[in-house]
Amino acid sequence: MLKTFGAGLRAAGFAVAILAAGCSSIDTTPINQTGPVAGQPSPTALPDPQDDGSTIVALAFSGGGSRAAAFAYGALTELDTLIIDDHPVERSLVDDVRSVAGTSGGAVMAAYLGYRGKDGYVDFRERFLEKNGETYMRTTVTPANLVRTAVNGGANDRSTFGRFLDEEVFDGSTYAAFRKPDRPLVWITASDIYNRTPFLFTQDTFSALCSDLDQVKIADAVAASAAFPVAFAPVVIETPARGTCNYKRPDWLQRALDSDNPSVRLHAYARMLDSYQSNSDLKYVRLLDGGLTDNLGIGALSLERAQANTPYAPLSAYQAVRIRNFLFIVTDAGVENPYDWGAAKPPPHLSKILRSVADTTIAASTRSSFDAVDLAFNQWQQQLIEYRCGLSNAQVLRLRGTLAGWNCRDVVVTTEHLTFRDADPSLYPQLNKIPTRLRLDRQQVDLVIQAGREAVRRNANIQRVARETHQRSRLFDAAGPAQLARN
């Protein structure tokens, strides 16, 4: 009798949980609005620098919750101490940042740099890192949350973390806030789980959706990038009815679809964009954490290079003859979870095996992705040299303004992968224990910021580029562009 009564009580409780979950349903409102106009295409080149153009910096910030955002912030603040010009105003290496990409936690820092700019990003610690990003989130295991997760695919939606970002970090701003002349290009990455590809928040992507990216809230894009499976339900994008806008495929997309031997990643991305227009069964796109497809945030710049139809893109021809150093800095806040079963003879529990499988998959994918980008950029350096050396004197003069000191082979493209192991080795055990959460205590924030700063400080190539750029700036200030070109 008591057994029957207990079962009935549990069933009643489960029913109440379902009702509670239904009363607090997941927000499935699309974050975009389709319309009759497809919008302008994405920029074809990085923003032109305001200096001699000898150094261009691109940044990519990995996933990893607030830990990743803090590591990126630490690296950024240290780059800001590397002075590259003194006159007429002091400039740091951050002034040469022309693009910034981010995934998941790193997307918060990337978007904030684009939103506030070089002079405004410094309060990121107070605006985000020292706050509780889980303020509105459902983080406890309750019957209602379990049912909500099972029914909707996640316990939270963009009205939780996205709401926090909108109110506390980005002030309700949309992508239009990025359109300022002194700001880098911003690439936020989520994952399209229908097409199983990275989803880049670019105008090319939203043109295929007959939508204007400028109207999308920054907070919604970052929340989509950070929508970790189960913790969050997918963020929804609406696809247009066929023929409802004047969409025209960009040239690069058409080439990728028609190519007999395209880049596999580029072809997959092109097919994803094409599906938004051509697949009548695809009414809604659902986005989850960008780390599922690109945990380092490096896909955006590599796709830009893959879709190029010139040997110098995503640089302009003007930039290609002035540049001496292209520095791609990737901050990777990944941790290496230790396994307690390594020293035990009995087989580990299934849950531990599954955890190690997930960790192994992510680690292998991360290493392979970075190696692939590193190789692609080494090839790009050779293509830049071949292009520059193939120019006539008249072409060089038109683009560069002088032939003095012209050396067509004097250009270096470098990728730098910064991890916790690049900081003080004594800090690593502590860093490796910091969780992937959207809130950290102040001591943890301090530790990760310190690691980011030390990783930059200890990187010989970053320091070399800063010194060379500073020396050239001093020569320019003292003797003008002709003397600069000779050095």
ChimeraX attribute file (.defattr): number of C-alpha atoms within 10 A of each C-alpha:
attribute: neighborCount
match mode: 1-to-1
recipient: residues
	/A:1	5
	/A:2	7
	/A:3	8
	/A:4	8
	/A:5	10
	/A:6	11
	/A:7	11
	/A:8	12
	/A:9	12
	/A:10	11
	/A:11	12
	/A:12	12
	/A:13	14
	/A:14	15
	/A:15	15
	/A:16	14
	/A:17	19
	/A:18	19
	/A:19	15
	/A:20	16
	/A:21	21
	/A:22	14
	/A:23	9
	/A:24	12
	/A:25	15
	/A:26	23
	/A:27	16
	/A:28	15
	/A:29	11
	/A:30	16
	/A:31	16
	/A:32	20
	/A:33	17
	/A:34	21
	/A:35	17
	/A:36	13
	/A:37	15
	/A:38	22
	/A:39	21
	/A:40	13
	/A:41	16
	/A:42	13
	/A:43	12
	/A:44	12
	/A:45	17
	/A:46	18
	/A:47	20
	/A:48	17
	/A:49	18
	/A:50	10
	/A:51	12
	/A:52	17
	/A:53	18
	/A:54	21
	/A:55	25
	/A:56	25
	/A:57	19
	/A:58	22
	/A:59	26
	/A:60	30
	/A:61	33
	/A:62	30
	/A:63	31
	/A:64	28
	/A:65	24
	/A:66	31
	/A:67	30
	/A:68	31
	/A:69	32
	/A:70	32
	/A:71	32
	/A:72	33
	/A:73	28
	/A:74	26
	/A:75	25
	/A:76	24
	/A:77	18
	/A:78	21
	/A:79	22
	/A:80	18
	/A:81	15
	/A:82	21
	/A:83	17
	/A:84	25
	/A:85	22
	/A:86	13
	/A:87	12
	/A:88	7
	/A:89	6
	/A:90	10
	/A:91	18
	/A:92	20
	/A:93	24
	/A:94	23
	/A:95	24
	/A:96	23
	/A:97	24
	/A:98	21
	/A:99	22
	/A:100	29
	/A:101	30
	/A:102	37
	/A:103	37
	/A:104	36
	/A:105	33
	/A:106	35
	/A:107	35
	/A:108	34
	/A:109	31
	/A:110	30
	/A:111	27
	/A:112	23
	/A:113	24
	/A:114	25
	/A:115	25
	/A:116	17
	/A:117	18
	/A:118	20
	/A:119	11
	/A:120	12
	/A:121	20
	/A:122	17
	/A:123	12
	/A:124	19
	/A:125	18
	/A:126	10
	/A:127	15
	/A:128	22
	/A:129	25
	/A:130	19
	/A:131	18
	/A:132	17
	/A:133	22
	/A:134	14
	/A:135	14
	/A:136	14
	/A:137	21
	/A:138	17
	/A:139	12
	/A:140	10
	/A:141	9
	/A:142	11
	/A:143	17
	/A:144	22
	/A:145	22
	/A:146	19
	/A:147	21
	/A:148	25
	/A:149	20
	/A:150	13
	/A:151	16
	/A:152	20
	/A:153	18
	/A:154	22
	/A:155	27
	/A:156	28
	/A:157	26
	/A:158	28
	/A:159	16
	/A:160	20
	/A:161	27
	/A:162	25
	/A:163	21
	/A:164	23
	/A:165	23
	/A:166	22
	/A:167	13
	/A:168	15
	/A:169	20
	/A:170	21
	/A:171	13
	/A:172	14
	/A:173	18
	/A:174	19
	/A:175	21
	/A:176	15
	/A:177	16
	/A:178	22
	/A:179	14
	/A:180	12
	/A:181	10
	/A:182	17
	/A:183	21
	/A:184	29
	/A:185	23
	/A:186	26
	/A:187	25
	/A:188	29
	/A:189	35
	/A:190	33
	/A:191	27
	/A:192	24
	/A:193	17
	/A:194	12
	/A:195	16
	/A:196	14
	/A:197	20
	/A:198	28
	/A:199	28
	/A:200	22
	/A:201	21
	/A:202	21
	/A:203	20
	/A:204	23
	/A:205	22
	/A:206	27
	/A:207	28
	/A:208	28
	/A:209	30
	/A:210	30
	/A:211	25
	/A:212	24
	/A:213	24
	/A:214	18
	/A:215	15
	/A:216	19
	/A:217	22
	/A:218	29
	/A:219	27
	/A:220	23
	/A:221	27
	/A:222	31
	/A:223	32
	/A:224	32
	/A:225	32
	/A:226	31
	/A:227	28
	/A:228	21
	/A:229	17
	/A:230	17
	/A:231	18
	/A:232	26
	/A:233	27
	/A:234	29
	/A:235	27
	/A:236	21
	/A:237	21
	/A:238	20
	/A:239	24
	/A:240	23
	/A:241	18
	/A:242	12
	/A:243	11
	/A:244	14
	/A:245	20
	/A:246	14
	/A:247	17
	/A:248	12
	/A:249	17
	/A:250	14
	/A:251	11
	/A:252	16
	/A:253	20
	/A:254	15
	/A:255	16
	/A:256	21
	/A:257	17
	/A:258	11
	/A:259	11
	/A:260	8
	/A:261	9
	/A:262	15
	/A:263	14
	/A:264	11
	/A:265	15
	/A:266	22
	/A:267	21
	/A:268	18
	/A:269	23
	/A:270	21
	/A:271	18
	/A:272	22
	/A:273	20
	/A:274	18
	/A:275	17
	/A:276	25
	/A:277	22
	/A:278	16
	/A:279	13
	/A:280	12
	/A:281	8
	/A:282	15
	/A:283	12
	/A:284	15
	/A:285	19
	/A:286	19
	/A:287	28
	/A:288	28
	/A:289	30
	/A:290	32
	/A:291	26
	/A:292	22
	/A:293	23
	/A:294	26
	/A:295	29
	/A:296	30
	/A:297	31
	/A:298	27
	/A:299	26
	/A:300	24
	/A:301	19
	/A:302	18
	/A:303	17
	/A:304	16
	/A:305	20
	/A:306	20
	/A:307	20
	/A:308	16
	/A:309	12
	/A:310	14
	/A:311	19
	/A:312	23
	/A:313	20
	/A:314	23
	/A:315	22
	/A:316	15
	/A:317	18
	/A:318	15
	/A:319	24
	/A:320	22
	/A:321	28
	/A:322	22
	/A:323	19
	/A:324	22
	/A:325	21
	/A:326	20
	/A:327	21
	/A:328	23
	/A:329	21
	/A:330	25
	/A:331	30
	/A:332	24
	/A:333	31
	/A:334	21
	/A:335	21
	/A:336	12
	/A:337	11
	/A:338	10
	/A:339	12
	/A:340	9
	/A:341	13
	/A:342	10
	/A:343	7
	/A:344	8
	/A:345	7
	/A:346	8
	/A:347	10
	/A:348	13
	/A:349	9
	/A:350	9
	/A:351	9
	/A:352	14
	/A:353	14
	/A:354	11
	/A:355	13
	/A:356	15
	/A:357	12
	/A:358	11
	/A:359	15
	/A:360	13
	/A:361	11
	/A:362	18
	/A:363	16
	/A:364	10
	/A:365	17
	/A:366	20
	/A:367	11
	/A:368	12
	/A:369	17
	/A:370	18
	/A:371	13
	/A:372	13
	/A:373	17
	/A:374	19
	/A:375	13
	/A:376	14
	/A:377	20
	/A:378	16
	/A:379	13
	/A:380	18
	/A:381	21
	/A:382	16
	/A:383	15
	/A:384	26
	/A:385	21
	/A:386	15
	/A:387	18
	/A:388	24
	/A:389	15
	/A:390	12
	/A:391	13
	/A:392	10
	/A:393	13
	/A:394	12
	/A:395	13
	/A:396	21
	/A:397	15
	/A:398	12
	/A:399	15
	/A:400	19
	/A:401	14
	/A:402	16
	/A:403	15
	/A:404	15
	/A:405	12
	/A:406	18
	/A:407	15
	/A:408	18
	/A:409	15
	/A:410	14
	/A:411	21
	/A:412	18
	/A:413	19
	/A:414	18
	/A:415	21
	/A:416	17
	/A:417	17
	/A:418	24
	/A:419	19
	/A:420	23
	/A:421	17
	/A:422	18
	/A:423	22
	/A:424	13
	/A:425	11
	/A:426	9
	/A:427	15
	/A:428	16
	/A:429	13
	/A:430	11
	/A:431	22
	/A:432	16
	/A:433	13
	/A:434	18
	/A:435	15
	/A:436	17
	/A:437	15
	/A:438	22
	/A:439	20
	/A:440	21
	/A:441	12
	/A:442	11
	/A:443	9
	/A:444	21
	/A:445	22
	/A:446	17
	/A:447	18
	/A:448	28
	/A:449	24
	/A:450	21
	/A:451	29
	/A:452	29
	/A:453	22
	/A:454	19
	/A:455	24
	/A:456	26
	/A:457	18
	/A:458	14
	/A:459	15
	/A:460	10
	/A:461	14
	/A:462	20
	/A:463	15
	/A:464	11
	/A:465	20
	/A:466	20
	/A:467	15
	/A:468	15
	/A:469	22
	/A:470	20
	/A:471	15
	/A:472	20
	/A:473	21
	/A:474	16
	/A:475	17
	/A:476	19
	/A:477	15
	/A:478	12
	/A:479	10
	/A:480	12
	/A:481	17
	/A:482	15
	/A:483	15
	/A:484	19
	/A:485	20
	/A:486	13
	/A:487	12
